[in-house]
Amino acid sequence: MTRDHILYAVLWPVLKTFVWLGLTAFGGPAAHFAIFQRFLVGEGKWVSKAQYLRMLAAVNLIPGPNSTETAMLLGYARAGHWGLLLAGLGFIVPAAGVTLALVMLYRGAAALPLVQGAFLGLKLAVVALIAQALWDLLPHPKKQPQTWVLALAGLAMAGLGVVEWAVVLLVGLLMVLGRSARVLSIEPLSLFWFFLLVGSTLFGSGYALIGLMQEMVSRGWLGSSDLLNALALGQITPGPLLTTATAAGYLAAGIPGAVLSTVGIFLPSFIFTFLVAGLLHRWQGHPIAEAFFQGASGAALGLIAWALWLLGRETLVGWGELVATLLALGLLLRQFPPIPLLGLFGLGGALWSAWVVS
């Protein structure tokens, strides 16, 4: 087999996997972590659970969209630097395309009960998906009680309002210490620089983008209602949550604004993740690094639990939603595939909404 055939055999699965996930992975960062874990983590898959938890810890310590950077690290683990690049592009480009198509149509469809019902069904399934992934990633409390303590510490710190990168950094450092002891005109280029700065300084999940994008309103680039619609589109479309920038760029300056905003916000992620991927490989097995990542990995689980709590509090507003979510969780625990589940609950939500309205 020639070198080109070997490269194709290794790289094509990476690109194919993340293009598919970029078109189907609804629900934001916590849901993406759960979907990655379901398909790519575990015995005989791309990475082990321990490696995956290190990745989740690492992406919380660098700027940029966490789930996109996790996709890149998974691509790196599978196929090196080319795998990292293809995983990132595969996850971002299809999602940005879907977001751009929907933002061009959103004014006529976003308020339809059928559409709102479909997205409610998707959200309920996402809550169940995150809960199931968290349960699978947490070890048995009798075998690794320390990880549960670390996760609870991360959850408590997130609940107190500590930013995500600080949660991971502080809990990781505690483990190390414990071991030691023992522009106003709407120009597309201006949008590019704005989102390049955001992508270079945004820590934690894509949800932190909401506050930063208020600057677009104060600069006169978007109205408040346009900003809210762009944020909503980022939430309800598949792929990275930061494709919100695609929607905002389009509303501010058309297709050139959408393209340059998307490139600007994701470009730093490729640079930071290239650096982190090499460091993770180089530090593997180092006792101090292992201690830090043990603490940071536990904190990352706590942050997933906090995201689950926030999403559940927002979504589970009645008995019907709670029962539907428990049904979805039961199906996931019986190994029902997550992507068909999201589609099934989205369709169910749309039909239920249409029935209620009629």
VMD Tcl script that draws the C-alpha trace (Angstrom):
set ca {
  {0.00 0.00 0.00}
  {1.44 3.40 -1.00}
  {1.97 6.28 1.39}
  {-0.92 8.17 -0.22}
  {-3.24 5.23 0.35}
  {-2.17 5.01 3.99}
  {-2.78 8.74 4.52}
  {-6.20 8.45 2.89}
  {-7.12 5.45 5.05}
  {-6.17 7.35 8.23}
  {-7.35 10.88 7.41}
  {-10.61 10.17 5.59}
  {-12.34 8.64 8.66}
  {-11.37 11.73 10.71}
  {-12.82 14.16 8.15}
  {-15.92 12.03 7.54}
  {-16.62 11.64 11.26}
  {-16.42 15.34 12.09}
  {-18.30 16.52 9.01}
  {-21.11 14.22 10.11}
  {-20.89 15.48 13.71}
  {-20.78 19.08 12.50}
  {-24.12 18.49 10.78}
  {-25.80 16.46 13.54}
  {-24.29 17.36 16.94}
  {-26.93 19.65 18.42}
  {-26.98 21.10 21.90}
  {-23.83 23.10 22.62}
  {-20.51 22.16 24.26}
  {-21.75 19.83 27.02}
  {-23.82 17.86 24.52}
  {-20.88 17.72 22.10}
  {-18.66 16.30 24.85}
  {-21.30 13.64 25.45}
  {-21.60 12.76 21.75}
  {-17.81 12.59 21.31}
  {-17.60 10.36 24.36}
  {-20.31 8.06 23.03}
  {-18.76 7.56 19.60}
  {-15.01 8.02 19.98}
  {-14.03 7.23 23.58}
  {-13.47 3.86 25.20}
  {-11.94 0.49 24.55}
  {-11.20 -0.07 20.86}
  {-12.06 3.54 19.91}
  {-9.94 6.60 19.26}
  {-8.91 7.42 22.85}
  {-9.36 5.98 26.33}
  {-11.54 7.63 28.97}
  {-8.42 8.82 30.81}
  {-7.05 10.45 27.65}
  {-10.42 12.06 26.95}
  {-10.65 13.53 30.44}
  {-7.18 15.05 29.98}
  {-8.39 16.63 26.76}
  {-11.45 18.10 28.51}
  {-9.18 19.50 31.21}
  {-6.74 20.98 28.68}
  {-9.33 22.76 26.52}
  {-10.70 24.52 29.61}
  {-7.28 26.13 30.10}
  {-6.89 27.69 26.64}
  {-8.99 30.33 24.88}
  {-11.51 29.34 22.26}
  {-14.53 27.03 21.87}
  {-14.06 23.96 24.06}
  {-15.94 21.40 22.00}
  {-14.23 22.45 18.76}
  {-10.82 22.20 20.41}
  {-11.76 18.80 21.83}
  {-12.67 17.68 18.30}
  {-9.25 18.83 17.12}
  {-7.47 16.94 19.92}
  {-9.43 13.80 19.05}
  {-8.38 14.24 15.42}
  {-4.77 14.67 16.55}
  {-4.94 11.49 18.64}
  {-6.23 9.62 15.60}
  {-4.07 11.04 12.81}
  {-1.59 13.61 14.07}
  {-1.45 17.24 12.94}
  {-3.37 16.61 9.71}
  {-6.05 14.87 11.75}
  {-6.28 17.91 14.03}
  {-6.72 20.25 11.07}
  {-9.31 18.08 9.31}
  {-11.27 17.46 12.51}
  {-11.51 21.19 13.16}
  {-12.51 22.07 9.62}
  {-14.95 19.16 9.41}
  {-16.67 20.19 12.63}
  {-16.78 23.93 11.87}
  {-17.48 24.38 8.15}
  {-20.72 22.32 7.81}
  {-22.13 23.87 11.00}
  {-21.29 27.37 9.80}
  {-23.00 26.60 6.48}
  {-26.16 25.38 8.21}
  {-26.16 28.42 10.50}
  {-25.72 30.78 7.54}
  {-28.58 29.13 5.66}
  {-30.88 29.35 8.66}
  {-30.03 32.93 9.56}
  {-31.02 33.92 6.01}
  {-34.44 32.39 6.70}
  {-34.87 32.92 10.42}
  {-37.25 35.89 10.41}
  {-40.03 33.86 8.81}
  {-39.60 30.59 10.68}
  {-38.14 31.16 14.15}
  {-41.50 32.04 15.76}
  {-43.48 29.14 14.26}
  {-44.86 26.80 16.97}
  {-43.74 23.80 14.91}
  {-40.13 25.01 14.93}
  {-40.20 25.93 18.63}
  {-41.65 22.54 19.50}
  {-38.93 20.74 17.54}
  {-36.19 22.59 19.40}
  {-37.83 21.91 22.76}
  {-37.78 18.19 21.94}
  {-34.10 18.46 20.99}
  {-33.27 20.24 24.26}
  {-34.96 17.53 26.33}
  {-32.98 14.84 24.54}
  {-29.78 16.84 25.02}
  {-30.33 17.00 28.80}
  {-30.61 13.21 28.89}
  {-27.56 12.80 26.63}
  {-25.36 14.95 28.88}
  {-26.57 13.14 32.01}
  {-25.80 9.73 30.48}
  {-22.31 10.82 29.33}
  {-21.48 12.27 32.74}
  {-22.55 9.04 34.42}
  {-20.40 7.02 32.03}
  {-17.31 9.19 32.49}
  {-17.47 9.21 36.29}
  {-15.74 6.15 37.78}
  {-17.33 3.95 40.43}
  {-17.16 5.91 43.72}
  {-15.69 2.94 45.58}
  {-12.87 2.55 43.03}
  {-11.93 6.21 42.58}
  {-13.56 8.31 45.33}
  {-10.98 11.05 44.74}
  {-12.37 11.78 41.27}
  {-15.85 12.25 42.75}
  {-14.46 14.69 45.32}
  {-12.67 16.63 42.59}
  {-15.78 16.71 40.41}
  {-17.87 17.95 43.33}
  {-15.26 20.63 44.01}
  {-15.46 21.74 40.38}
  {-19.26 21.74 40.54}
  {-19.26 23.81 43.73}
  {-16.81 26.36 42.33}
  {-18.83 26.70 39.12}
  {-21.98 27.18 41.20}
  {-20.25 29.99 43.10}
  {-19.56 31.77 39.82}
  {-15.87 30.93 39.31}
  {-15.04 31.02 35.58}
  {-14.44 27.65 33.95}
  {-10.73 27.99 33.19}
  {-10.08 29.06 36.77}
  {-12.02 26.06 38.11}
  {-9.87 23.63 36.12}
  {-6.63 25.49 36.92}
  {-7.30 25.76 40.67}
  {-8.36 22.15 41.18}
  {-5.41 20.96 39.09}
  {-2.98 23.07 41.14}
  {-4.53 21.80 44.37}
  {-3.73 18.26 43.24}
  {-0.13 19.27 42.48}
  {0.21 20.93 45.91}
  {-1.31 17.88 47.54}
  {1.22 15.66 45.79}
  {4.07 17.94 46.78}
  {2.96 17.88 50.34}
  {2.53 14.64 49.67}
  {-14.72 49.95 15.09}
  {-18.37 51.62 14.42}
  {-18.66 51.21 10.64}
  {-19.79 47.76 9.60}
  {-16.80 46.62 7.58}
  {-16.24 42.85 7.17}
  {-12.55 43.30 8.08}
  {-13.55 45.01 11.33}
  {-15.75 42.02 12.14}
  {-12.82 39.71 11.43}
  {-10.55 41.56 13.90}
  {-13.32 41.72 16.50}
  {-13.98 37.98 16.40}
  {-10.25 37.18 16.14}
  {-9.81 39.02 19.45}
  {-12.82 37.22 20.94}
  {-11.55 33.81 19.79}
  {-8.11 34.60 21.25}
  {-9.41 35.56 24.69}
  {-12.58 33.49 25.16}
  {-12.03 30.95 27.92}
  {-14.42 28.17 28.79}
  {-17.45 27.10 26.80}
  {-19.10 29.05 24.03}
  {-21.75 30.31 26.47}
  {-19.28 33.00 27.61}
  {-19.59 34.48 24.11}
  {-22.97 35.99 25.02}
  {-21.49 38.71 27.22}
  {-18.68 39.53 24.82}
  {-21.04 39.96 21.89}
  {-22.89 42.74 23.67}
  {-20.05 44.88 22.34}
  {-21.54 44.49 18.85}
  {-24.68 46.28 20.04}
  {-22.75 49.07 21.76}
  {-20.72 49.61 18.58}
  {-23.89 49.88 16.53}
  {-23.17 46.79 14.41}
  {-26.32 44.97 15.51}
  {-29.60 45.78 17.18}
  {-30.49 44.01 20.42}
  {-33.09 41.84 18.69}
  {-30.61 40.83 15.96}
  {-28.08 39.83 18.62}
  {-30.65 37.68 20.42}
  {-31.62 36.00 17.16}
  {-27.97 35.31 16.31}
  {-27.42 33.78 19.75}
  {-30.56 31.66 19.38}
  {-29.42 30.37 16.00}
  {-26.05 29.39 17.47}
  {-27.88 27.39 20.15}
  {-30.29 25.52 17.88}
  {-27.97 24.64 14.99}
  {-25.63 21.62 15.02}
  {-21.90 21.87 15.53}
  {-19.93 24.45 17.54}
  {-21.90 27.01 19.54}
  {-19.54 29.70 18.27}
  {-21.12 29.59 14.81}
  {-23.19 32.31 16.46}
  {-20.45 34.50 14.98}
  {-21.52 33.33 11.51}
  {-25.07 34.52 12.14}
  {-23.98 37.80 13.73}
  {-21.52 38.50 10.90}
  {-24.21 37.93 8.29}
  {-26.69 40.22 10.04}
  {-24.03 42.90 10.33}
  {-22.41 42.75 6.87}
  {-23.93 40.00 4.74}
  {-22.07 36.95 3.45}
  {-18.57 38.58 3.57}
  {-19.21 39.44 7.21}
  {-20.38 35.88 7.93}
  {-17.29 34.31 6.34}
  {-14.75 36.62 7.98}
  {-16.45 36.45 11.38}
  {-16.36 32.64 11.26}
  {-12.69 32.56 10.24}
  {-11.79 35.14 12.89}
  {-13.38 33.39 15.85}
  {-12.12 29.88 15.01}
  {-8.60 30.64 13.71}
  {-7.03 31.05 17.20}
  {-8.45 27.65 18.21}
  {-6.37 25.88 15.57}
  {-3.20 27.62 16.79}
  {-3.81 26.98 20.51}
  {-4.87 23.38 19.93}
  {-1.80 22.60 17.79}
  {0.32 23.77 20.74}
  {-1.68 21.87 23.36}
  {-1.73 18.62 21.37}
  {2.07 18.50 21.36}
  {2.31 19.36 25.07}
  {-0.18 16.66 26.06}
  {1.87 14.09 24.20}
  {5.19 15.33 25.65}
  {3.95 15.48 29.25}
  {2.29 12.07 29.24}
  {3.61 10.02 32.14}
  {5.31 12.94 33.94}
  {4.35 12.63 37.64}
  {3.68 16.35 38.23}
  {1.74 16.69 34.97}
  {-0.26 13.53 35.78}
  {-1.15 14.95 39.21}
  {-2.28 18.23 37.67}
  {-4.38 16.55 34.99}
  {-5.94 14.23 37.55}
  {-7.20 17.27 39.42}
  {-8.11 19.19 36.27}
  {-9.98 16.20 34.82}
  {-12.08 15.90 37.96}
  {-12.87 19.60 37.77}
  {-13.89 19.20 34.12}
  {-16.46 16.59 35.18}
  {-17.80 19.05 37.73}
  {-18.18 21.67 34.99}
  {-20.14 19.20 32.85}
  {-22.40 18.57 35.84}
  {-22.88 22.34 36.26}
  {-23.78 22.72 32.57}
  {-26.27 19.89 33.00}
  {-27.84 21.67 35.98}
  {-28.13 24.98 34.10}
  {-29.66 23.38 31.02}
  {-32.02 21.25 33.09}
  {-33.18 24.24 35.13}
  {-33.96 26.14 31.94}
  {-35.58 23.26 30.06}
  {-37.38 21.06 32.61}
  {-40.20 23.47 33.42}
  {-43.00 20.92 33.88}
  {-43.80 17.26 34.45}
  {-44.11 16.59 30.74}
  {-40.58 17.78 30.04}
  {-39.23 15.78 32.99}
  {-40.94 12.56 31.86}
  {-39.73 13.02 28.27}
  {-36.15 13.58 29.48}
  {-36.25 10.48 31.71}
  {-37.56 8.49 28.74}
  {-34.64 9.74 26.62}
  {-32.18 8.89 29.41}
  {-33.63 5.39 29.67}
  {-33.19 4.87 25.93}
  {-29.59 6.09 26.06}
  {-28.77 3.77 28.96}
  {-30.08 0.93 26.80}
  {-27.58 1.97 24.09}
  {-30.07 3.73 21.81}
  {-27.97 5.76 19.29}
  {-27.83 9.46 20.28}
  {-28.20 11.06 16.82}
  {-31.46 9.20 15.95}
  {-32.66 10.00 19.47}
  {-32.16 13.73 18.88}
  {-34.02 13.48 15.57}
  {-36.84 11.47 17.15}
  {-37.34 13.94 20.00}
  {-37.09 16.92 17.66}
  {-39.85 15.43 15.48}
  {-41.88 14.54 18.55}
  {-41.60 18.08 19.90}
  {-42.71 19.54 16.58}
  {-45.73 17.20 16.34}
  {-46.71 17.86 19.96}
  {-46.50 21.63 19.43}
  {-48.61 21.40 16.24}
  {-51.22 19.29 18.08}
  {-51.42 21.74 21.01}
  {-51.80 24.74 18.68}
  {-54.50 23.04 16.63}
}
mol new
graphics top color blue
foreach p $ca { graphics top sphere $p radius 0.5 }
foreach p [lrange $ca 0 end-1] q [lrange $ca 1 end] { graphics top cylinder $p $q radius 0.2 }
display resetview
